[in-house]
Amino acid sequence: MAISINQKLNTATTANTVSFSGEGKVLAKPDVAVVDFSIVTEAATSKAAQDANSEKSNKVTDFLKEQKIEDKDVKTTSYSIYPQYEYPRYGGVPKIKGYQVSQTIEIKVRDLEGVSSILDGVVTAGANQIGNLNFKIDDPEKLKAEARAKAIADAKKKAGELKDQVGIKLGKIVNFSEGISGYPVPIMYEAMSKGMGGGVGGGGPSVPAGENEVIVNVTITYQIK
């Protein structure tokens, strides 16, 4: 039991205090997966590359709708067009030989049971680069509040035990502090990186989500009557 007593005598108002620490732990499983993937296409002209990219993007979007991924959970995070150059062997001015269009899409998957099949499906539909798969807690503040409540209850229990054991009377709370450790951080999973035209076979990769521990430590300081 961590207890700190601070006494200041001969003051107009008593400044005698006693502090109690408490700890609260909450185990949390991630409840949402965030997947980043890209659709990369190349063609001789910018328009042809964009049209080809749009066709693949539409197929991917249709697939996600079939999987009941809501529109609010699908967003394009980047879209770029790059000229592809051909460099003469013995110097000279490089020439544009075509264009590459890259569209990166981020989705949230709320049904973690379906993550593997969705990874497989978006590649089959046209995505050819899968970035990071990020498991996280959608509402971490709720877990933090739950751990804090446990920590406060733990500190108050210790205060009650000491009060009964040594016969002191506790006054009002004059200070409160808290610290957080083990806060739920995203669990990164390098899903895969496919080249042009690559795909995922065998029903998709195994993607364990893991578990986080949220720990909140509090210190409550009381006046001693």
C-alpha positions in Angstrom: 0.0 0.0 0.0 1.5 3.3 -1.1 0.8 6.0 1.5 2.4 9.4 1.9 1.8 11.7 4.9 2.7 15.3 4.9 2.5 17.3 8.2 2.8 21.1 8.6 2.4 22.3 12.2 1.5 25.7 13.6 -0.4 27.0 10.6 -3.6 28.9 10.8 -5.4 26.2 8.9 -4.2 22.6 9.2 -2.1 21.4 6.3 -1.7 17.9 7.5 -2.4 15.6 4.5 -2.3 11.9 3.6 -2.1 10.5 0.1 -3.2 7.2 -1.2 -2.4 5.6 -4.6 -4.7 3.3 -6.5 -4.3 1.2 -9.7 -7.0 0.2 -12.2 -6.4 -2.3 -15.0 -8.7 -3.1 -17.9 -7.9 -5.7 -20.6 -9.2 -4.7 -24.0 -9.4 -6.5 -27.3 -9.3 -4.4 -30.4 -12.7 -3.9 -31.9 -11.9 -2.4 -35.3 -9.3 -3.1 -38.0 -8.0 -0.3 -40.2 -6.6 -1.4 -43.6 -4.7 0.7 -46.0 -4.4 -0.6 -49.6 -3.6 1.0 -53.0 -4.7 0.5 -56.5 -1.8 1.2 -58.9 -2.2 1.3 -62.6 0.0 2.2 -65.6 -0.9 3.2 -69.1 0.5 5.1 -72.1 -1.6 8.2 -71.4 -2.8 9.9 -68.2 -6.5 9.4 -69.1 -6.0 5.8 -69.9 -4.3 5.2 -66.5 -7.0 7.1 -64.6 -9.8 5.2 -66.4 -8.2 1.9 -65.6 -7.7 2.9 -62.0 -11.3 4.1 -61.7 -12.6 0.8 -63.1 -10.6 -1.2 -60.4 -11.6 1.3 -57.7 -15.3 0.8 -58.6 -14.9 -3.0 -58.4 -13.3 -2.7 -55.0 -16.0 -0.3 -53.8 -18.7 -2.7 -55.0 -17.0 -5.6 -53.1 -16.8 -3.5 -49.9 -20.5 -2.7 -50.2 -21.3 -6.4 -50.6 -19.3 -7.0 -47.3 -21.5 -4.3 -45.7 -18.7 -1.9 -45.1 -20.4 1.4 -44.6 -19.6 4.5 -46.7 -18.4 6.4 -43.6 -15.7 3.7 -43.1 -14.2 4.0 -46.6 -12.1 7.0 -47.7 -9.5 7.8 -50.2 -6.4 9.1 -48.4 -4.3 9.9 -51.4 -4.5 10.0 -55.2 -1.5 10.7 -57.4 -0.5 10.7 -61.1 3.2 10.3 -62.0 4.8 10.4 -65.4 7.0 7.4 -66.2 10.2 8.3 -67.9 12.4 6.4 -70.3 16.0 7.4 -70.1 18.3 7.1 -73.1 21.1 4.6 -72.6 23.9 7.1 -73.5 22.5 10.3 -72.1 20.1 12.8 -73.6 16.7 14.0 -72.7 14.4 11.5 -70.9 11.1 10.9 -72.5 7.7 10.2 -71.0 6.8 6.6 -71.8 3.5 6.5 -69.8 1.7 7.4 -66.6 1.2 5.7 -63.3 -1.9 6.4 -61.2 -2.0 5.4 -57.5 -5.0 5.6 -55.3 -4.8 4.7 -51.6 -7.9 3.8 -49.7 -8.4 3.4 -46.0 -11.2 1.2 -44.7 -12.4 0.3 -41.2 -13.6 -3.3 -40.7 -15.8 -3.6 -37.6 -16.4 -7.3 -37.9 -12.9 -8.7 -37.1 -14.0 -12.2 -38.2 -14.1 -11.0 -41.7 -10.7 -9.2 -42.0 -8.9 -12.1 -43.7 -11.6 -12.5 -46.4 -11.8 -8.8 -47.0 -8.0 -8.6 -47.5 -8.3 -11.4 -50.1 -11.4 -9.8 -51.7 -10.0 -6.3 -52.2 -6.9 -7.8 -54.0 -9.1 -10.0 -56.2 -11.2 -6.9 -57.0 -8.2 -4.8 -58.1 -6.0 -3.6 -55.2 -2.4 -4.6 -55.8 -0.7 -3.1 -52.8 -1.8 -3.8 -49.2 -0.1 -1.7 -46.6 -0.5 -1.9 -42.8 -3.3 -3.6 -41.0 -3.9 -1.7 -37.8 -6.0 -3.2 -35.0 -7.2 -0.6 -32.5 -9.8 0.3 -30.0 -12.5 2.4 -31.6 -13.4 4.2 -28.3 -10.3 4.2 -26.1 -11.7 6.9 -23.8 -14.4 4.5 -22.5 -11.7 2.0 -21.4 -9.6 4.8 -19.8 -12.7 5.9 -17.8 -13.3 2.3 -16.7 -9.7 1.9 -15.5 -9.8 5.2 -13.8 -12.9 4.3 -11.8 -11.2 1.1 -10.6 -8.1 3.0 -9.6 -10.1 5.5 -7.6 -12.0 2.7 -5.9 -8.7 1.1 -5.0 -7.3 4.3 -3.5 -10.5 5.0 -1.5 -10.4 1.4 -0.2 -6.8 1.9 1.1 -7.9 5.2 2.7 -10.7 3.5 4.5 -8.4 0.7 5.8 -5.8 3.2 7.1 -8.5 5.3 8.7 -9.8 2.3 10.7 -6.3 1.0 11.5 -4.7 4.2 12.9 -7.8 6.1 14.0 -7.3 9.2 11.9 -10.2 11.2 10.5 -10.0 12.1 6.8 -11.2 15.5 5.6 -11.9 16.7 2.1 -9.9 15.7 -0.9 -7.3 18.5 -1.6 -5.5 17.0 -4.6 -5.9 14.3 -7.3 -3.5 13.1 -10.0 -3.4 10.3 -12.5 -1.1 8.6 -14.9 -1.7 6.2 -17.7 0.4 3.3 -18.9 -0.4 0.5 -21.2 -2.8 2.8 -23.1 -4.3 0.9 -26.0 -2.1 1.5 -28.9 -2.7 0.3 -32.5 -1.4 -3.2 -33.1 0.4 -3.1 -36.4 0.4 -6.0 -38.7 2.4 -6.0 -42.0 -0.3 -7.6 -44.0 1.4 -8.0 -47.4 2.9 -6.1 -50.2 1.9 -7.3 -53.7 3.3 -6.2 -57.0 1.2 -5.4 -60.1 -1.4 -8.0 -60.6 -0.6 -9.9 -57.4 -3.3 -11.6 -55.3 -3.9 -13.3 -52.0 -4.6 -17.0 -52.1 -5.8 -19.6 -49.6 -8.7 -17.5 -48.2 -6.4 -14.6 -47.0 -3.7 -14.4 -44.3 -4.0 -15.2 -40.7 -4.4 -11.9 -38.8 -4.6 -12.3 -35.0 -5.8 -9.1 -33.3 -4.1 -9.5 -29.9 -5.1 -7.7 -26.7 -4.2 -4.5 -24.9 -4.0 -3.7 -21.2 -5.0 -0.2 -20.0 -3.5 0.8 -16.7 -4.5 4.0 -14.8 -2.7 5.0 -11.6 -4.2 7.7 -9.4 -3.2 9.5 -6.2 -5.8 11.0 -3.9 -4.7 13.4 -1.2 -6.9 14.0 1.8 -6.7 16.6 4.6 -6.3 15.0 8.1 -8.9 16.5 10.5 
